[in-house]
Amino acid sequence: MTRTELEAIYEALACRIDEVGEANSPLYLAKLALLLAERLGDATAVQSCLDDAAQALDA
């Protein structure tokens, strides 16, 4: 994935979070994570991504 594609995905995600609203954002993100995990099909990679995302919040 190119940097431009990643930026477009980030923008689309930000817009969708705004559309679903603050109250629905946690559920939307959980559903999205599960859909992406299923699409990826690699539990070890998904766990690694979960860990990486949590660490990034601490930075």
Sequence and secondary structure as in RCSB ss.txt:
>XXXX:A:sequence
MTRTELEAIYEALACRIDEVGEANSPLYLAKLALLLAERLGDATAVQSCLDDAAQALDA
>XXXX:A:secstr
  HHHHHHHHHHHHHHHHHH TTTHHHHHHHHHHHHHHHH  HHHHHHHHHHHHHHHH 
